[in-house]
Amino acid sequence: MRIVVAHNRYRQAQPSGENTIVDAEIAQLGAAGVEVLPFLRSSDEIPSMSGAAKALLPLSPIYAPRAQHDLDELITRHRPDALHLHNPYPLLSPWVVRTAHKHGVPVVQTVHNYRQVCSSGLYFRDGMICQDCRGKVLGVPAIVHRCYRGSRAQSALMATTLAVHRGTWKSVDRYIALTSGIAAHLQDYGIPAERIVVKPNGIPDPGTPAPLGDGFLFLGRLSPEKGLDLLLTAWRRHPDGALGPLRIAGDGELRPLVEAAAAERADVTFLGPLDRAGVRAALDASSVVLATSTWHDVLPTVIIEALASGRPVLGTALGGIPYLVGVDDPAGPAGWVVPAEPAALAAALPTARSGAAALAGAARARYERTFHPDVVTRQLIAIYTGLRPA
């Protein structure tokens, strides 16, 4: 089996779980005997482009001629069985779907965000969930509010791109929804249920979990939609030290907020950005991992890392978090989900601390059943096998 994996990598300066997942998926497919033909571009290429190429860059989300030319050549030379698309923006363009179909090559897309509808991809604006563009032919609210890169002109271009490519997205042969929430989003967009498969990402097995540590860990981007203000507000409703330690790791625009909390309370520690060894150590030292997003977070990888490490998760009932935690898993959940409200989160913190040991085994078992790379790679190969030529 020969598969083209197409992805526009996000800038290195912008930590991207999507880049990490694509790299891991390519490696897992290769290990399973699939011949992978990477068709990758990177936004880091943009500064070194020629003046002429940069002049055409604003049109790339709609139609990227160089990418179509290169994909034409790749397909003609290798005759792949399918093209698997991840992020097409800005250097690939959704037009790669049409290019593949021109050659009779079926297309699979993994949906990592809400950008079929939302110019930012987040359904989140000004600190709140926003779905103002949902159901609209042209996302005028995105233009008014400068939702794409803070620019009205770039937002207008992205909104136009989404309008132009509605038919392109409707022609994709198979969608991979990372969670049941994304499957519902795609159906709302008009994709038939029979063309959607729920298949989450997987991460490498870290091995037998270490014994539970103590306290809570928040690990992720320090940005408003990740719910840091919600978390700290809920945490302050308990006396200093009553819940054990709260460790916060990561970096981002809300770093000063976290540093102030760590200076204010002895039970809050800011770990800063961590490398892989640091992440491993932080997980081992904790007993519960927090996922307090205030947007419809699609698939926060930190939850899968927590489950793989045998750490139950306390999260908000938004986006893919309930699915990841397993609230509908017949075997039982691997944590707790609550409304994204300070009172609800504050009430759940002591419950999670006292119940962590009872759910540690369930957390690891859910990882092994659902997110282990062997499991998700078998699912992915089955999706490819089930395709028919466009």
C-alpha positions in Angstrom: 0.0 0.0 0.0 1.3 3.4 -1.0 -0.1 6.6 0.7 0.7 10.3 0.1 0.7 12.1 3.5 0.1 15.8 2.8 0.6 18.4 5.6 1.6 22.1 5.8 3.8 22.1 9.0 3.2 24.9 11.4 6.2 27.2 12.3 8.7 25.8 14.7 8.2 28.9 16.9 4.6 27.8 17.3 4.6 24.5 19.2 2.2 22.2 17.3 0.8 19.0 18.5 -0.5 18.5 14.9 3.1 18.4 13.6 4.0 15.9 16.2 1.1 13.7 15.4 1.7 13.7 11.7 5.4 12.8 12.3 4.4 9.9 14.6 1.7 8.7 12.2 4.2 8.6 9.3 6.6 6.6 11.4 3.9 4.2 12.6 2.6 3.6 9.1 6.1 2.9 7.9 6.7 0.4 10.7 3.4 -1.4 9.7 4.7 -1.9 6.1 2.9 1.0 4.4 5.0 2.9 1.9 4.5 6.6 2.9 5.2 9.4 0.4 5.5 12.6 2.5 4.2 15.7 0.7 5.1 18.3 3.2 5.5 22.0 3.2 6.4 24.2 6.2 5.4 27.8 7.1 9.0 28.3 8.0 9.8 28.3 4.3 7.9 31.6 3.8 10.7 34.1 4.9 13.1 32.6 2.4 10.7 32.7 -0.6 11.4 35.0 -3.6 9.7 38.3 -3.9 7.5 37.0 -6.6 6.5 33.9 -4.6 5.7 36.1 -1.6 3.5 38.4 -3.8 1.4 35.3 -4.7 1.3 34.0 -1.1 -2.1 35.6 -0.2 -3.8 33.5 -2.9 -2.2 30.2 -1.8 -5.0 29.1 0.5 -7.3 29.2 -2.5 -5.0 27.8 -5.1 -1.3 27.1 -4.6 0.1 26.5 -8.1 3.5 25.2 -7.1 2.0 22.6 -4.7 -0.4 21.4 -7.4 2.4 21.0 -9.9 4.5 19.1 -7.5 1.6 16.9 -6.4 0.8 16.2 -10.1 4.3 14.9 -10.6 4.4 12.8 -7.4 1.1 11.1 -8.2 2.1 10.5 -11.9 5.4 9.0 -10.8 4.2 6.8 -7.9 0.5 6.1 -8.4 -0.5 6.1 -4.8 -3.5 4.3 -3.4 -4.7 7.4 -1.5 -3.8 10.9 -0.4 -4.1 11.6 3.4 -4.4 15.3 4.1 -3.9 17.0 7.4 -3.4 20.8 7.3 -3.5 22.5 3.9 -2.8 26.1 4.9 -1.2 28.2 3.5 1.2 26.5 1.1 -0.8 23.4 -0.1 -4.4 24.7 -0.3 -7.5 22.5 -0.3 -7.0 22.3 -4.0 -4.8 19.3 -3.4 -8.1 17.4 -3.0 -9.1 18.3 -6.5 -5.6 17.5 -7.9 -5.7 14.0 -6.3 -9.2 13.4 -7.6 -8.1 14.5 -11.1 -5.8 11.4 -11.1 -8.5 9.1 -9.6 -6.7 9.1 -6.2 -9.2 9.0 -3.2 -8.6 11.5 -0.4 -8.8 11.0 3.4 -8.6 14.1 5.7 -7.9 14.1 9.4 -9.8 17.0 10.9 -7.7 18.7 13.6 -9.9 21.8 14.0 -13.1 23.6 12.9 -11.7 25.4 9.8 -14.2 24.1 7.4 -16.4 26.8 9.0 -14.3 29.0 11.3 -11.5 31.1 10.0 -9.4 30.8 13.1 -10.3 27.1 13.4 -11.1 27.4 17.1 -14.7 28.5 17.5 -13.3 30.9 20.1 -13.1 34.7 20.1 -12.5 37.4 22.7 -12.3 34.8 25.5 -15.5 33.1 24.6 -16.9 30.3 22.5 -18.0 31.8 19.2 -19.9 30.1 16.3 -21.1 33.2 14.5 -19.9 31.9 11.1 -21.7 28.6 11.4 -24.2 28.1 8.6 -23.1 31.2 6.7 -22.0 31.0 3.0 -19.4 33.7 3.7 -18.0 34.2 7.2 -18.5 37.9 7.4 -18.2 37.9 11.3 -14.7 36.6 10.9 -13.8 39.5 8.7 -15.4 42.1 11.0 -13.6 40.7 14.1 -10.3 40.0 12.3 -10.3 36.4 13.4 -7.5 35.2 11.2 -4.1 36.4 12.4 -5.6 39.7 13.7 -5.9 41.0 10.2 -9.1 42.0 8.4 -7.5 41.5 5.0 -6.2 38.0 5.9 -9.5 37.2 7.5 -11.4 38.2 4.4 -9.1 35.9 2.3 -9.6 32.9 4.7 -13.4 33.4 4.7 -13.3 33.6 0.9 -11.2 30.4 0.8 -13.7 28.6 3.0 -16.6 29.7 0.8 -14.7 28.7 -2.5 -13.8 25.3 -1.2 -17.1 24.2 0.3 -17.5 21.9 -2.7 -13.9 20.7 -2.3 -14.5 19.6 1.3 -17.8 18.0 0.4 -15.9 15.8 -2.1 -13.4 14.3 0.3 -13.9 10.5 0.2 -13.4 9.8 3.9 -13.1 12.1 6.9 -11.2 11.0 10.1 -12.8 12.7 13.0 -10.5 12.7 16.0 -13.5 12.5 18.4 -17.2 12.2 18.4 -17.4 16.0 18.7 -15.6 16.5 15.5 -17.9 13.9 13.8 -20.9 15.9 14.9 -19.2 19.1 13.6 -18.7 17.4 10.2 -22.3 16.2 10.0 -23.5 19.7 10.8 -21.4 20.9 7.9 -23.2 18.5 5.6 -20.9 15.5 5.4 -22.8 12.2 5.4 -22.2 10.0 8.5 -21.1 7.1 6.4 -18.1 9.1 5.1 -16.9 9.9 8.7 -14.8 7.5 10.9 -14.0 8.4 14.5 -10.3 7.6 15.0 -8.3 9.4 17.6 -4.6 10.1 17.5 -2.2 7.7 19.3 1.1 8.3 21.1 4.0 6.0 21.7 3.7 3.7 24.7 5.8 5.2 27.6 5.8 1.8 29.3 4.6 0.7 32.7 3.3 3.7 34.7 5.2 4.9 37.7 3.4 4.9 41.0 1.0 7.8 41.5 2.7 11.0 42.7 0.8 13.8 44.5 -1.2 16.8 43.3 -2.3 18.1 40.0 -0.5 18.9 36.7 -1.5 21.4 34.0 0.6 20.9 30.9 0.0 23.0 27.8 0.0 26.3 26.0 -0.5 29.2 28.5 -3.2 30.9 26.5 -6.7 32.1 27.3 -8.6 29.2 25.6 -6.8 26.7 27.7 -8.7 27.9 30.8 -5.8 29.0 33.1 -7.9 31.8 34.6 -10.7 29.3 35.2 -8.3 26.9 36.9 -6.6 29.5 39.1 -10.0 31.0 40.2 -11.2 27.5 41.2 -7.9 26.7 42.9 -8.1 29.9 45.0 -11.4 28.7 46.5 -9.4 26.2 48.6 -6.9 27.1 51.3 -3.2 27.1 50.4 -2.0 23.5 50.6 -5.4 21.9 51.0 -5.2 20.1 47.6 -1.5 19.3 47.5 0.6 20.8 44.8 -0.5 22.4 41.6 2.3 22.2 38.9 1.8 24.3 35.8 4.1 23.6 32.8 4.2 25.4 29.4 4.7 28.8 28.0 2.6 31.5 26.3 0.9 34.8 26.7 -0.5 34.1 30.1 2.8 33.2 31.7 2.7 36.4 33.9 -0.6 35.2 35.3 0.9 31.8 36.2 4.1 33.4 37.7 1.9 35.7 39.8 -0.1 32.7 41.2 3.2 30.8 42.0 4.5 33.9 43.9 1.2 34.2 45.7 0.7 30.6 46.9 3.1 28.0 48.2 1.1 25.2 46.6 1.4 26.5 43.0 4.7 25.8 41.1 5.5 27.1 37.7 7.7 24.6 35.8 8.1 26.6 32.6 8.4 25.0 29.2 9.6 21.4 29.4 11.4 19.0 27.2 10.2 15.4 26.8 12.2 14.2 29.9 10.7 17.1 31.9 7.2 16.2 30.8 7.8 12.6 31.8 9.1 13.7 35.3 6.1 16.1 35.8 3.6 13.4 34.9 5.3 10.9 37.3 5.3 13.4 40.1 1.5 14.1 39.8 -1.6 12.1 40.5 -4.2 14.0 38.3 -3.8 15.8 35.0 -6.0 18.9 34.4 -7.5 19.8 31.0 -9.5 23.0 31.8 -10.1 24.3 28.3 -12.8 26.9 27.8 -13.2 26.3 24.1 -14.3 23.2 22.2 -10.7 21.7 22.4 -10.5 19.1 19.7 -8.0 16.6 21.0 -5.6 17.8 23.7 -2.8 15.4 23.5 -1.9 15.9 27.1 -5.0 13.8 28.0 -3.7 10.9 26.0 -0.2 11.3 27.6 -1.9 11.3 31.0 -3.9 8.1 30.3 -0.7 6.4 28.9 1.0 7.3 32.2 -1.9 5.9 34.3 -3.0 9.4 35.4 -6.7 10.1 35.5 -7.9 13.4 34.1 -10.1 16.2 35.4 -11.4 18.2 32.5 -14.1 20.5 31.3 -17.1 19.1 29.4 -16.2 20.8 26.1 -15.1 19.6 22.7 -13.3 16.3 22.6 -12.5 16.2 26.3 -15.5 14.0 27.4 -14.6 11.5 24.6 -11.0 11.3 25.6 -11.8 10.9 29.3 -14.2 8.1 28.3 -17.4 9.3 29.8 -19.4 7.0 27.5 -16.8 4.1 27.6 -18.7 0.9 28.6 -15.7 0.0 30.7 -16.1 3.2 32.7 -14.4 6.7 32.6 -10.8 7.5 33.2 -11.5 10.7 35.1 -14.1 13.4 35.6 -15.6 16.2 33.4 -17.4 19.2 34.8 -18.9 22.4 33.3 -16.3 25.1 32.5 -17.3 27.1 35.6 -15.2 28.0 38.7 -17.7 26.6 41.2 -18.0 23.2 39.4 -14.2 22.9 39.0 -13.5 23.9 42.5 -16.0 21.3 43.8 -14.4 18.6 41.6 -10.8 19.1 42.7 -11.0 17.4 46.1 -13.0 14.5 44.5 -10.3 14.0 41.9 -7.5 14.1 44.5 -9.2 11.5 46.7 -10.3 9.3 43.7 -7.1 9.3 41.7 -5.8 6.0 42.9 -9.1 4.2 42.1 -9.0 5.4 38.5 -5.3 5.0 37.7 -5.7 1.5 36.3 -8.8 2.6 34.3 -6.7 5.5 32.8 -4.0 3.1 31.5 -6.5 0.6 30.3 -8.3 3.2 28.2 -5.0 4.2 26.6 -4.3 0.6 25.7 -7.7 0.1 24.2 -8.1 3.3 22.3 -4.9 5.3 21.9 -2.1 2.8 21.7 -0.2 3.3 18.3 -0.8 -0.4 17.3 -4.6 0.1 17.7 -4.8 3.4 15.8 -2.5 2.3 13.1 -4.6 -0.8 12.4 -7.7 1.5 12.2 -5.9 3.9 9.8 -4.9 1.0 7.5 -8.4 -0.3 7.5 -9.7 3.2 6.5 -7.3 3.2 3.5 -8.2 -0.3 2.5 -11.9 0.6 2.6 -11.6 3.4 0.1 -12.7 3.3 -3.5 -11.2 5.4 -6.3 -12.7 8.8 -6.7 
